[in-house]
Amino acid sequence: MTNKKTACFCNHIRAALACYVDMTPEQQALAAMYANRKITGLHTLRAAAVSPGGECAAKLLQKMQQLDNGDQ
């Protein structure tokens, strides 16, 4: 991970955690389940990307990893 990606990750996770600690216990449980589902899906996508024939998954994963530079 590059320094730019690390800084971006740190900024986003800091914001997410700041929201998380302000949630009710029920909201925290839902947020944790959501994060777990997303992480599981990303692990599956990563496994597909490194498998033979996984070019499409690799491109999708790479696109998801790109920093948002606001040029949309």
PQR file with spaces between the fields and no chain letter, atoms N, CA, C, O and H, PARSE charges and radii, in Angstrom:
ATOM       1  N    MET     1       0.850   -1.166    0.000 -0.4000 1.5000
ATOM       2  CA   MET     1       0.000    0.000    0.000 -0.0000 2.0000
ATOM       3  C    MET     1       0.903    1.238    0.000  0.5500 1.7000
ATOM       4  O    MET     1       1.851    1.329    0.779 -0.5500 1.4000
ATOM       5  N    THR     2       0.600    2.162   -0.863 -0.4000 1.5000
ATOM       6  CA   THR     2       1.403    3.377   -0.935 -0.0000 2.0000
ATOM       7  C    THR     2       1.041    4.309    0.215  0.5500 1.7000
ATOM       8  O    THR     2       0.009    4.145    0.866 -0.5500 1.4000
ATOM       9  H    THR     2      -0.171    2.089   -1.496  0.4000 1.0000
ATOM      10  N    ASN     3       1.905    5.288    0.451 -0.4000 1.5000
ATOM      11  CA   ASN     3       1.621    6.253    1.511 -0.0000 2.0000
ATOM      12  C    ASN     3       0.313    6.984    1.260  0.5500 1.7000
ATOM      13  O    ASN     3      -0.442    7.250    2.195 -0.5500 1.4000
ATOM      14  H    ASN     3       2.743    5.422   -0.078  0.4000 1.0000
ATOM      15  N    LYS     4       0.039    7.314   -0.012 -0.4000 1.5000
ATOM      16  CA   LYS     4      -1.204    8.015   -0.350 -0.0000 2.0000
ATOM      17  C    LYS     4      -2.416    7.141   -0.036  0.5500 1.7000
ATOM      18  O    LYS     4      -3.412    7.621    0.505 -0.5500 1.4000
ATOM      19  H    LYS     4       0.653    7.098   -0.772  0.4000 1.0000
ATOM      20  N    LYS     5      -2.327    5.862   -0.378 -0.4000 1.5000
ATOM      21  CA   LYS     5      -3.426    4.947   -0.084 -0.0000 2.0000
ATOM      22  C    LYS     5      -3.571    4.750    1.420  0.5500 1.7000
ATOM      23  O    LYS     5      -4.687    4.675    1.934 -0.5500 1.4000
ATOM      24  H    LYS     5      -1.518    5.472   -0.818  0.4000 1.0000
ATOM      25  N    THR     6      -2.453    4.666    2.120 -0.4000 1.5000
ATOM      26  CA   THR     6      -2.501    4.503    3.571 -0.0000 2.0000
ATOM      27  C    THR     6      -3.146    5.714    4.224  0.5500 1.7000
ATOM      28  O    THR     6      -3.979    5.565    5.118 -0.5500 1.4000
ATOM      29  H    THR     6      -1.546    4.726    1.702  0.4000 1.0000
ATOM      30  N    ALA     7      -2.772    6.904    3.792 -0.4000 1.5000
ATOM      31  CA   ALA     7      -3.348    8.131    4.343 -0.0000 2.0000
ATOM      32  C    ALA     7      -4.849    8.195    4.061  0.5500 1.7000
ATOM      33  O    ALA     7      -5.633    8.586    4.925 -0.5500 1.4000
ATOM      34  H    ALA     7      -2.095    7.025    3.066  0.4000 1.0000
ATOM      35  N    CYS     8      -5.238    7.811    2.853 -0.4000 1.5000
ATOM      36  CA   CYS     8      -6.660    7.813    2.484 -0.0000 2.0000
ATOM      37  C    CYS     8      -7.430    6.824    3.362  0.5500 1.7000
ATOM      38  O    CYS     8      -8.502    7.142    3.878 -0.5500 1.4000
ATOM      39  H    CYS     8      -4.600    7.493    2.151  0.4000 1.0000
ATOM      40  N    PHE     9      -6.876    5.633    3.524 -0.4000 1.5000
ATOM      41  CA   PHE     9      -7.509    4.620    4.366 -0.0000 2.0000
ATOM      42  C    PHE     9      -7.660    5.137    5.790  0.5500 1.7000
ATOM      43  O    PHE     9      -8.727    5.012    6.391 -0.5500 1.4000
ATOM      44  H    PHE     9      -6.005    5.374    3.104  0.4000 1.0000
ATOM      45  N    CYS    10      -6.599    5.714    6.325 -0.4000 1.5000
ATOM      46  CA   CYS    10      -6.630    6.214    7.704 -0.0000 2.0000
ATOM      47  C    CYS    10      -7.693    7.294    7.876  0.5500 1.7000
ATOM      48  O    CYS    10      -8.417    7.300    8.871 -0.5500 1.4000
ATOM      49  H    CYS    10      -5.732    5.815    5.837  0.4000 1.0000
ATOM      50  N    ASN    11      -7.790    8.204    6.914 -0.4000 1.5000
ATOM      51  CA   ASN    11      -8.797    9.264    7.000 -0.0000 2.0000
ATOM      52  C    ASN    11     -10.209    8.689    6.969  0.5500 1.7000
ATOM      53  O    ASN    11     -11.064    9.098    7.754 -0.5500 1.4000
ATOM      54  H    ASN    11      -7.202    8.199    6.105  0.4000 1.0000
ATOM      55  N    HIS    12     -10.456    7.745    6.068 -0.4000 1.5000
ATOM      56  CA   HIS    12     -11.801    7.173    5.956 -0.0000 2.0000
ATOM      57  C    HIS    12     -12.160    6.321    7.170  0.5500 1.7000
ATOM      58  O    HIS    12     -13.282    6.391    7.672 -0.5500 1.4000
ATOM      59  H    HIS    12      -9.761    7.412    5.430  0.4000 1.0000
ATOM      60  N    ILE    13     -11.216    5.522    7.638 -0.4000 1.5000
ATOM      61  CA   ILE    13     -11.524    4.665    8.784 -0.0000 2.0000
ATOM      62  C    ILE    13     -11.707    5.503   10.041  0.5500 1.7000
ATOM      63  O    ILE    13     -12.529    5.167   10.893 -0.5500 1.4000
ATOM      64  H    ILE    13     -10.305    5.465    7.230  0.4000 1.0000
ATOM      65  N    ARG    14     -10.959    6.581   10.165 -0.4000 1.5000
ATOM      66  CA   ARG    14     -11.115    7.482   11.308 -0.0000 2.0000
ATOM      67  C    ARG    14     -12.525    8.082   11.316  0.5500 1.7000
ATOM      68  O    ARG    14     -13.170    8.142   12.363 -0.5500 1.4000
ATOM      69  H    ARG    14     -10.291    6.854    9.472  0.4000 1.0000
ATOM      70  N    ALA    15     -12.995    8.519   10.163 -0.4000 1.5000
ATOM      71  CA   ALA    15     -14.339    9.089   10.058 -0.0000 2.0000
ATOM      72  C    ALA    15     -15.399    8.031   10.370  0.5500 1.7000
ATOM      73  O    ALA    15     -16.366    8.305   11.082 -0.5500 1.4000
ATOM      74  H    ALA    15     -12.471    8.470    9.312  0.4000 1.0000
ATOM      75  N    ALA    16     -15.216    6.842    9.845 -0.4000 1.5000
ATOM      76  CA   ALA    16     -16.186    5.769   10.084 -0.0000 2.0000
ATOM      77  C    ALA    16     -16.235    5.400   11.567  0.5500 1.7000
ATOM      78  O    ALA    16     -17.313    5.190   12.124 -0.5500 1.4000
ATOM      79  H    ALA    16     -14.431    6.619    9.267  0.4000 1.0000
ATOM      80  N    LEU    17     -15.077    5.322   12.196 -0.4000 1.5000
ATOM      81  CA   LEU    17     -15.049    4.969   13.614 -0.0000 2.0000
ATOM      82  C    LEU    17     -15.629    6.080   14.486  0.5500 1.7000
ATOM      83  O    LEU    17     -16.250    5.805   15.514 -0.5500 1.4000
ATOM      84  H    LEU    17     -14.202    5.492   11.744  0.4000 1.0000
ATOM      85  N    ALA    18     -15.431    7.321   14.083 -0.4000 1.5000
ATOM      86  CA   ALA    18     -16.025    8.433   14.822 -0.0000 2.0000
ATOM      87  C    ALA    18     -17.549    8.342   14.773  0.5500 1.7000
ATOM      88  O    ALA    18     -18.216    8.627   15.767 -0.5500 1.4000
ATOM      89  H    ALA    18     -14.927    7.544   13.248  0.4000 1.0000
ATOM      90  N    CYS    19     -18.100    7.951   13.634 -0.4000 1.5000
ATOM      91  CA   CYS    19     -19.546    7.751   13.527 -0.0000 2.0000
ATOM      92  C    CYS    19     -19.975    6.547   14.370  0.5500 1.7000
ATOM      93  O    CYS    19     -20.998    6.588   15.054 -0.5500 1.4000
ATOM      94  H    CYS    19     -17.557    7.720   12.826  0.4000 1.0000
ATOM      95  N    TYR    20     -19.183    5.482   14.310 -0.4000 1.5000
ATOM      96  CA   TYR    20     -19.504    4.236   15.004 -0.0000 2.0000
ATOM      97  C    TYR    20     -19.652    4.455   16.507  0.5500 1.7000
ATOM      98  O    TYR    20     -20.603    3.956   17.109 -0.5500 1.4000
ATOM      99  H    TYR    20     -18.352    5.449   13.754  0.4000 1.0000
ATOM     100  N    VAL    21     -18.731    5.192   17.120 -0.4000 1.5000
ATOM     101  CA   VAL    21     -18.785    5.367   18.573 -0.0000 2.0000
ATOM     102  C    VAL    21     -19.966    6.238   19.002  0.5500 1.7000
ATOM     103  O    VAL    21     -20.320    6.266   20.181 -0.5500 1.4000
ATOM     104  H    VAL    21     -17.959    5.598   16.631  0.4000 1.0000
ATOM     105  N    ASP    22     -20.569    6.940   18.062 -0.4000 1.5000
ATOM     106  CA   ASP    22     -21.720    7.785   18.370 -0.0000 2.0000
ATOM     107  C    ASP    22     -23.039    7.054   18.130  0.5500 1.7000
ATOM     108  O    ASP    22     -24.107    7.645   18.290 -0.5500 1.4000
ATOM     109  H    ASP    22     -20.282    6.917   17.104  0.4000 1.0000
ATOM     110  N    MET    23     -22.980    5.790   17.752 -0.4000 1.5000
ATOM     111  CA   MET    23     -24.179    5.002   17.463 -0.0000 2.0000
ATOM     112  C    MET    23     -24.687    4.313   18.722  0.5500 1.7000
ATOM     113  O    MET    23     -23.961    4.129   19.699 -0.5500 1.4000
ATOM     114  H    MET    23     -22.112    5.310   17.622  0.4000 1.0000
ATOM     115  N    THR    24     -25.955    3.942   18.663 -0.4000 1.5000
ATOM     116  CA   THR    24     -26.524    3.115   19.731 -0.0000 2.0000
ATOM     117  C    THR    24     -25.933    1.711   19.608  0.5500 1.7000
ATOM     118  O    THR    24     -25.397    1.369   18.553 -0.5500 1.4000
ATOM     119  H    THR    24     -26.545    4.092   17.869  0.4000 1.0000
ATOM     120  N    PRO    25     -26.016    0.896   20.649 -0.5600 1.5000
ATOM     121  CA   PRO    25     -25.514   -0.479   20.540  0.2800 2.0000
ATOM     122  C    PRO    25     -26.151   -1.257   19.382  0.5500 1.7000
ATOM     123  O    PRO    25     -25.480   -2.055   18.727 -0.5500 1.4000
ATOM     124  N    GLU    26     -27.442   -1.025   19.133 -0.4000 1.5000
ATOM     125  CA   GLU    26     -28.112   -1.721   18.032 -0.0000 2.0000
ATOM     126  C    GLU    26     -27.541   -1.276   16.682  0.5500 1.7000
ATOM     127  O    GLU    26     -27.324   -2.097   15.790 -0.5500 1.4000
ATOM     128  H    GLU    26     -27.987   -0.377   19.665  0.4000 1.0000
ATOM     129  N    GLN    27     -27.301    0.031   16.544 -0.4000 1.5000
ATOM     130  CA   GLN    27     -26.709    0.544   15.305 -0.0000 2.0000
ATOM     131  C    GLN    27     -25.282    0.036   15.131  0.5500 1.7000
ATOM     132  O    GLN    27     -24.861   -0.268   14.015 -0.5500 1.4000
ATOM     133  H    GLN    27     -27.477    0.698   17.269  0.4000 1.0000
ATOM     134  N    GLN    28     -24.539   -0.056   16.232 -0.4000 1.5000
ATOM     135  CA   GLN    28     -23.177   -0.587   16.164 -0.0000 2.0000
ATOM     136  C    GLN    28     -23.182   -2.036   15.701  0.5500 1.7000
ATOM     137  O    GLN    28     -22.328   -2.439   14.911 -0.5500 1.4000
ATOM     138  H    GLN    28     -24.881    0.191   17.138  0.4000 1.0000
ATOM     139  N    ALA    29     -24.139   -2.821   16.187 -0.4000 1.5000
ATOM     140  CA   ALA    29     -24.244   -4.218   15.772 -0.0000 2.0000
ATOM     141  C    ALA    29     -24.531   -4.312   14.285  0.5500 1.7000
ATOM     142  O    ALA    29     -23.932   -5.133   13.590 -0.5500 1.4000
ATOM     143  H    ALA    29     -24.833   -2.493   16.829  0.4000 1.0000
ATOM     144  N    LEU    30     -25.442   -3.482   13.786 -0.4000 1.5000
ATOM     145  CA   LEU    30     -25.750   -3.478   12.352 -0.0000 2.0000
ATOM     146  C    LEU    30     -24.539   -3.034   11.536  0.5500 1.7000
ATOM     147  O    LEU    30     -24.253   -3.611   10.487 -0.5500 1.4000
ATOM     148  H    LEU    30     -25.928   -2.815   14.350  0.4000 1.0000
ATOM     149  N    ALA    31     -23.830   -2.020   12.009 -0.4000 1.5000
ATOM     150  CA   ALA    31     -22.642   -1.544   11.301 -0.0000 2.0000
ATOM     151  C    ALA    31     -21.569   -2.619   11.256  0.5500 1.7000
ATOM     152  O    ALA    31     -20.901   -2.787   10.235 -0.5500 1.4000
ATOM     153  H    ALA    31     -24.063   -1.551   12.861  0.4000 1.0000
ATOM     154  N    ALA    32     -21.396   -3.346   12.351 -0.4000 1.5000
ATOM     155  CA   ALA    32     -20.406   -4.419   12.397 -0.0000 2.0000
ATOM     156  C    ALA    32     -20.769   -5.540   11.429  0.5500 1.7000
ATOM     157  O    ALA    32     -19.896   -6.087   10.755 -0.5500 1.4000
ATOM     158  H    ALA    32     -21.938   -3.210   13.180  0.4000 1.0000
ATOM     159  N    MET    33     -22.055   -5.885   11.359 -0.4000 1.5000
ATOM     160  CA   MET    33     -22.495   -6.922   10.418 -0.0000 2.0000
ATOM     161  C    MET    33     -22.278   -6.462    8.980  0.5500 1.7000
ATOM     162  O    MET    33     -21.840   -7.247    8.139 -0.5500 1.4000
ATOM     163  H    MET    33     -22.764   -5.440   11.907  0.4000 1.0000
ATOM     164  N    TYR    34     -22.576   -5.212    8.695 -0.4000 1.5000
ATOM     165  CA   TYR    34     -22.363   -4.657    7.357 -0.0000 2.0000
ATOM     166  C    TYR    34     -20.888   -4.724    6.978  0.5500 1.7000
ATOM     167  O    TYR    34     -20.544   -5.173    5.884 -0.5500 1.4000
ATOM     168  H    TYR    34     -22.932   -4.574    9.378  0.4000 1.0000
ATOM     169  N    ALA    35     -20.021   -4.280    7.878 -0.4000 1.5000
ATOM     170  CA   ALA    35     -18.578   -4.296    7.602 -0.0000 2.0000
ATOM     171  C    ALA    35     -18.092   -5.723    7.384  0.5500 1.7000
ATOM     172  O    ALA    35     -17.282   -5.969    6.490 -0.5500 1.4000
ATOM     173  H    ALA    35     -20.301   -3.916    8.766  0.4000 1.0000
ATOM     174  N    ASN    36     -18.569   -6.653    8.178 -0.4000 1.5000
ATOM     175  CA   ASN    36     -18.161   -8.045    8.034 -0.0000 2.0000
ATOM     176  C    ASN    36     -18.571   -8.603    6.680  0.5500 1.7000
ATOM     177  O    ASN    36     -17.790   -9.304    6.035 -0.5500 1.4000
ATOM     178  H    ASN    36     -19.227   -6.453    8.904  0.4000 1.0000
ATOM     179  N    ARG    37     -19.803   -8.295    6.238 -0.4000 1.5000
ATOM     180  CA   ARG    37     -20.252   -8.754    4.914 -0.0000 2.0000
ATOM     181  C    ARG    37     -19.379   -8.176    3.808  0.5500 1.7000
ATOM     182  O    ARG    37     -19.009   -8.882    2.870 -0.5500 1.4000
ATOM     183  H    ARG    37     -20.437   -7.726    6.761  0.4000 1.0000
ATOM     184  N    LYS    38     -19.050   -6.887    3.918 -0.4000 1.5000
ATOM     185  CA   LYS    38     -18.232   -6.247    2.889 -0.0000 2.0000
ATOM     186  C    LYS    38     -16.828   -6.838    2.856  0.5500 1.7000
ATOM     187  O    LYS    38     -16.274   -7.072    1.781 -0.5500 1.4000
ATOM     188  H    LYS    38     -19.350   -6.313    4.680  0.4000 1.0000
ATOM     189  N    ILE    39     -16.253   -7.080    4.028 -0.4000 1.5000
ATOM     190  CA   ILE    39     -14.910   -7.659    4.094 -0.0000 2.0000
ATOM     191  C    ILE    39     -14.907   -9.059    3.499  0.5500 1.7000
ATOM     192  O    ILE    39     -13.995   -9.423    2.757 -0.5500 1.4000
ATOM     193  H    ILE    39     -16.702   -6.890    4.901  0.4000 1.0000
ATOM     194  N    THR    40     -15.934   -9.845    3.827 -0.4000 1.5000
ATOM     195  CA   THR    40     -16.035  -11.203    3.273 -0.0000 2.0000
ATOM     196  C    THR    40     -16.131  -11.149    1.752  0.5500 1.7000
ATOM     197  O    THR    40     -15.478  -11.929    1.058 -0.5500 1.4000
ATOM     198  H    THR    40     -16.675   -9.550    4.430  0.4000 1.0000
ATOM     199  N    GLY    41     -16.940  -10.234    1.236 -0.4000 1.5000
ATOM     200  CA   GLY    41     -17.074  -10.092   -0.213 -0.0000 2.0000
ATOM     201  C    GLY    41     -15.771   -9.681   -0.876  0.5500 1.7000
ATOM     202  O    GLY    41     -15.443  -10.151   -1.965 -0.5500 1.4000
ATOM     203  H    GLY    41     -17.470   -9.600    1.799  0.4000 1.0000
ATOM     204  N    LEU    42     -15.036   -8.807   -0.220 -0.4000 1.5000
ATOM     205  CA   LEU    42     -13.749   -8.375   -0.786 -0.0000 2.0000
ATOM     206  C    LEU    42     -12.715   -9.498   -0.758  0.5500 1.7000
ATOM     207  O    LEU    42     -11.898   -9.609   -1.672 -0.5500 1.4000
ATOM     208  H    LEU    42     -15.302   -8.425    0.665  0.4000 1.0000
ATOM     209  N    HIS    43     -12.743  -10.326    0.275 -0.4000 1.5000
ATOM     210  CA   HIS    43     -11.850  -11.493    0.306 -0.0000 2.0000
ATOM     211  C    HIS    43     -12.185  -12.440   -0.848  0.5500 1.7000
ATOM     212  O    HIS    43     -11.288  -12.981   -1.494 -0.5500 1.4000
ATOM     213  H    HIS    43     -13.407  -10.236    1.018  0.4000 1.0000
ATOM     214  N    THR    44     -13.459  -12.632   -1.098 -0.4000 1.5000
ATOM     215  CA   THR    44     -13.896  -13.487   -2.205 -0.0000 2.0000
ATOM     216  C    THR    44     -13.458  -12.899   -3.540  0.5500 1.7000
ATOM     217  O    THR    44     -12.976  -13.622   -4.412 -0.5500 1.4000
ATOM     218  H    THR    44     -14.188  -12.193   -0.573  0.4000 1.0000
ATOM     219  N    LEU    45     -13.623  -11.595   -3.700 -0.4000 1.5000
ATOM     220  CA   LEU    45     -13.204  -10.926   -4.932 -0.0000 2.0000
ATOM     221  C    LEU    45     -11.700  -11.033   -5.120  0.5500 1.7000
ATOM     222  O    LEU    45     -11.232  -11.271   -6.234 -0.5500 1.4000
ATOM     223  H    LEU    45     -14.014  -11.008   -2.992  0.4000 1.0000
ATOM     224  N    ARG    46     -10.945  -10.862   -4.059 -0.4000 1.5000
ATOM     225  CA   ARG    46      -9.475  -10.962   -4.134 -0.0000 2.0000
ATOM     226  C    ARG    46      -9.057  -12.379   -4.540  0.5500 1.7000
ATOM     227  O    ARG    46      -8.156  -12.555   -5.361 -0.5500 1.4000
ATOM     228  H    ARG    46     -11.325  -10.669   -3.154  0.4000 1.0000
ATOM     229  N    ALA    47      -9.717  -13.384   -3.962 -0.4000 1.5000
ATOM     230  CA   ALA    47      -9.405  -14.776   -4.317 -0.0000 2.0000
ATOM     231  C    ALA    47      -9.705  -15.030   -5.789  0.5500 1.7000
ATOM     232  O    ALA    47      -8.938  -15.711   -6.470 -0.5500 1.4000
ATOM     233  H    ALA    47     -10.449  -13.241   -3.295  0.4000 1.0000
ATOM     234  N    ALA    48     -10.813  -14.489   -6.283 -0.4000 1.5000
ATOM     235  CA   ALA    48     -11.153  -14.648   -7.700 -0.0000 2.0000
ATOM     236  C    ALA    48     -10.150  -13.916   -8.584  0.5500 1.7000
ATOM     237  O    ALA    48      -9.806  -14.395   -9.665 -0.5500 1.4000
ATOM     238  H    ALA    48     -11.436  -13.936   -5.730  0.4000 1.0000
ATOM     239  N    ALA    49      -9.686  -12.770   -8.134 -0.4000 1.5000
ATOM     240  CA   ALA    49      -8.759  -11.959   -8.932 -0.0000 2.0000
ATOM     241  C    ALA    49      -7.421  -12.646   -9.145  0.5500 1.7000
ATOM     242  O    ALA    49      -6.796  -12.475  -10.192 -0.5500 1.4000
ATOM     243  H    ALA    49      -9.965  -12.381   -7.256  0.4000 1.0000
ATOM     244  N    VAL    50      -6.976  -13.420   -8.168 -0.4000 1.5000
ATOM     245  CA   VAL    50      -5.665  -14.075   -8.295 -0.0000 2.0000
ATOM     246  C    VAL    50      -5.780  -15.483   -8.856  0.5500 1.7000
ATOM     247  O    VAL    50      -4.773  -16.169   -9.029 -0.5500 1.4000
ATOM     248  H    VAL    50      -7.484  -13.559   -7.318  0.4000 1.0000
ATOM     249  N    SER    51      -7.003  -15.919   -9.141 -0.4000 1.5000
ATOM     250  CA   SER    51      -7.217  -17.249   -9.724 -0.0000 2.0000
ATOM     251  C    SER    51      -7.070  -17.192  -11.236  0.5500 1.7000
ATOM     252  O    SER    51      -7.231  -16.129  -11.837 -0.5500 1.4000
ATOM     253  H    SER    51      -7.822  -15.363   -9.000  0.4000 1.0000
ATOM     254  N    PRO    52      -6.763  -18.329  -11.858 -0.5600 1.5000
ATOM     255  CA   PRO    52      -6.709  -18.357  -13.317  0.2800 2.0000
ATOM     256  C    PRO    52      -8.050  -17.929  -13.909  0.5500 1.7000
ATOM     257  O    PRO    52      -9.106  -18.397  -13.483 -0.5500 1.4000
ATOM     258  N    GLY    53      -7.996  -17.039  -14.889 -0.4000 1.5000
ATOM     259  CA   GLY    53      -9.210  -16.539  -15.518 -0.0000 2.0000
ATOM     260  C    GLY    53      -9.881  -15.427  -14.726  0.5500 1.7000
ATOM     261  O    GLY    53     -11.019  -15.063  -15.023 -0.5500 1.4000
ATOM     262  H    GLY    53      -7.138  -16.659  -15.235  0.4000 1.0000
ATOM     263  N    GLY    54      -9.208  -14.888  -13.739 -0.4000 1.5000
ATOM     264  CA   GLY    54      -9.815  -13.885  -12.883 -0.0000 2.0000
ATOM     265  C    GLY    54      -9.538  -12.451  -13.286  0.5500 1.7000
ATOM     266  O    GLY    54      -9.530  -11.551  -12.446 -0.5500 1.4000
ATOM     267  H    GLY    54      -8.284  -15.184  -13.498  0.4000 1.0000
ATOM     268  N    GLU    55      -9.310  -12.238  -14.585 -0.4000 1.5000
ATOM     269  CA   GLU    55      -8.962  -10.892  -15.051 -0.0000 2.0000
ATOM     270  C    GLU    55     -10.056   -9.869  -14.756  0.5500 1.7000
ATOM     271  O    GLU    55      -9.763   -8.738  -14.369 -0.5500 1.4000
ATOM     272  H    GLU    55      -9.317  -12.969  -15.267  0.4000 1.0000
ATOM     273  N    CYS    56     -11.302  -10.259  -14.938 -0.4000 1.5000
ATOM     274  CA   CYS    56     -12.419   -9.339  -14.698 -0.0000 2.0000
ATOM     275  C    CYS    56     -12.481   -8.955  -13.214  0.5500 1.7000
ATOM     276  O    CYS    56     -12.650   -7.784  -12.873 -0.5500 1.4000
ATOM     277  H    CYS    56     -11.541  -11.178  -15.253  0.4000 1.0000
ATOM     278  N    ALA    57     -12.342   -9.942  -12.355 -0.4000 1.5000
ATOM     279  CA   ALA    57     -12.348   -9.673  -10.916 -0.0000 2.0000
ATOM     280  C    ALA    57     -11.158   -8.802  -10.536  0.5500 1.7000
ATOM     281  O    ALA    57     -11.280   -7.923   -9.682 -0.5500 1.4000
ATOM     282  H    ALA    57     -12.204  -10.892  -12.632  0.4000 1.0000
ATOM     283  N    ALA    58     -10.014   -9.037  -11.160 -0.4000 1.5000
ATOM     284  CA   ALA    58      -8.822   -8.238  -10.868 -0.0000 2.0000
ATOM     285  C    ALA    58      -9.031   -6.783  -11.276  0.5500 1.7000
ATOM     286  O    ALA    58      -8.633   -5.869  -10.553 -0.5500 1.4000
ATOM     287  H    ALA    58      -9.914   -9.751  -11.853  0.4000 1.0000
ATOM     288  N    LYS    59      -9.648   -6.570  -12.422 -0.4000 1.5000
ATOM     289  CA   LYS    59      -9.920   -5.197  -12.870 -0.0000 2.0000
ATOM     290  C    LYS    59     -10.899   -4.502  -11.933  0.5500 1.7000
ATOM     291  O    LYS    59     -10.720   -3.329  -11.604 -0.5500 1.4000
ATOM     292  H    LYS    59      -9.971   -7.312  -13.010  0.4000 1.0000
ATOM     293  N    LEU    60     -11.935   -5.222  -11.503 -0.4000 1.5000
ATOM     294  CA   LEU    60     -12.911   -4.644  -10.583 -0.0000 2.0000
ATOM     295  C    LEU    60     -12.249   -4.284   -9.253  0.5500 1.7000
ATOM     296  O    LEU    60     -12.482   -3.203   -8.712 -0.5500 1.4000
ATOM     297  H    LEU    60     -12.080   -6.174  -11.770  0.4000 1.0000
ATOM     298  N    LEU    61     -11.426   -5.192   -8.730 -0.4000 1.5000
ATOM     299  CA   LEU    61     -10.739   -4.930   -7.469 -0.0000 2.0000
ATOM     300  C    LEU    61      -9.811   -3.735   -7.602  0.5500 1.7000
ATOM     301  O    LEU    61      -9.754   -2.886   -6.712 -0.5500 1.4000
ATOM     302  H    LEU    61     -11.237   -6.070   -9.169  0.4000 1.0000
ATOM     303  N    GLN    62      -9.091   -3.666   -8.699 -0.4000 1.5000
ATOM     304  CA   GLN    62      -8.187   -2.532   -8.921 -0.0000 2.0000
ATOM     305  C    GLN    62      -8.963   -1.223   -8.994  0.5500 1.7000
ATOM     306  O    GLN    62      -8.529   -0.213   -8.440 -0.5500 1.4000
ATOM     307  H    GLN    62      -9.137   -4.355   -9.422  0.4000 1.0000
ATOM     308  N    LYS    63     -10.108   -1.233   -9.673 -0.4000 1.5000
ATOM     309  CA   LYS    63     -10.934   -0.033   -9.766 -0.0000 2.0000
ATOM     310  C    LYS    63     -11.429    0.386   -8.389  0.5500 1.7000
ATOM     311  O    LYS    63     -11.468    1.576   -8.075 -0.5500 1.4000
ATOM     312  H    LYS    63     -10.460   -2.053  -10.123  0.4000 1.0000
ATOM     313  N    MET    64     -11.805   -0.580   -7.573 -0.4000 1.5000
ATOM     314  CA   MET    64     -12.277   -0.277   -6.223 -0.0000 2.0000
ATOM     315  C    MET    64     -11.163    0.285   -5.345  0.5500 1.7000
ATOM     316  O    MET    64     -11.433    1.046   -4.417 -0.5500 1.4000
ATOM     317  H    MET    64     -11.774   -1.546   -7.828  0.4000 1.0000
ATOM     318  N    GLN    65      -9.920   -0.081   -5.628 -0.4000 1.5000
ATOM     319  CA   GLN    65      -8.790    0.368   -4.820 -0.0000 2.0000
ATOM     320  C    GLN    65      -8.289    1.750   -5.217  0.5500 1.7000
ATOM     321  O    GLN    65      -7.509    2.354   -4.480 -0.5500 1.4000
ATOM     322  H    GLN    65      -9.701   -0.700   -6.383  0.4000 1.0000
ATOM     323  N    GLN    66      -8.715    2.253   -6.351 -0.4000 1.5000
ATOM     324  CA   GLN    66      -8.251    3.557   -6.788 -0.0000 2.0000
ATOM     325  C    GLN    66      -8.777    4.645   -5.873  0.5500 1.7000
ATOM     326  O    GLN    66      -9.914    4.587   -5.404 -0.5500 1.4000
ATOM     327  H    GLN    66      -9.348    1.762   -6.949  0.4000 1.0000
ATOM     328  N    LEU    67      -7.948    5.621   -5.630 -0.4000 1.5000
ATOM     329  CA   LEU    67      -8.360    6.741   -4.809 -0.0000 2.0000
ATOM     330  C    LEU    67      -9.353    7.588   -5.559  0.5500 1.7000
ATOM     331  O    LEU    67      -9.213    7.801   -6.764 -0.5500 1.4000
ATOM     332  H    LEU    67      -7.025    5.667   -6.011  0.4000 1.0000
ATOM     333  N    ASP    68     -10.351    8.070   -4.861 -0.4000 1.5000
ATOM     334  CA   ASP    68     -11.332    8.972   -5.463 -0.0000 2.0000
ATOM     335  C    ASP    68     -10.702   10.355   -5.576  0.5500 1.7000
ATOM     336  O    ASP    68     -10.439   11.008   -4.566 -0.5500 1.4000
ATOM     337  H    ASP    68     -10.465    7.898   -3.882  0.4000 1.0000
ATOM     338  N    ASN    69     -10.464   10.795   -6.795 -0.4000 1.5000
ATOM     339  CA   ASN    69      -9.831   12.103   -6.983 -0.0000 2.0000
ATOM     340  C    ASN    69     -10.851   13.166   -7.353  0.5500 1.7000
ATOM     341  O    ASN    69     -10.479   14.287   -7.702 -0.5500 1.4000
ATOM     342  H    ASN    69     -10.678   10.265   -7.616  0.4000 1.0000
ATOM     343  N    GLY    70     -12.139   12.828   -7.282 -0.4000 1.5000
ATOM     344  CA   GLY    70     -13.186   13.812   -7.559 -0.0000 2.0000
ATOM     345  C    GLY    70     -13.479   14.038   -9.026  0.5500 1.7000
ATOM     346  O    GLY    70     -14.337   14.860   -9.347 -0.5500 1.4000
ATOM     347  H    GLY    70     -12.441   11.917   -6.999  0.4000 1.0000
ATOM     348  N    ASP    71     -12.810   13.351   -9.925 -0.4000 1.5000
ATOM     349  CA   ASP    71     -13.036   13.513  -11.367 -0.0000 2.0000
ATOM     350  C    ASP    71     -14.084   12.524  -11.825  0.5500 1.7000
ATOM     351  O    ASP    71     -13.757   11.488  -12.405 -0.5500 1.4000
ATOM     352  H    ASP    71     -12.113   12.683   -9.664  0.4000 1.0000
ATOM     353  N    GLN    72     -15.338   12.838  -11.567 -0.4000 1.5000
ATOM     354  CA   GLN    72     -16.386   11.896  -11.951 -0.0000 2.0000
ATOM     355  C    GLN    72     -17.343   12.490  -12.911  0.5500 1.7000
ATOM     356  O    GLN    72     -18.288   11.823  -13.333 -0.5500 1.4000
ATOM     357  H    GLN    72     -15.603   13.679  -11.096  0.4000 1.0000
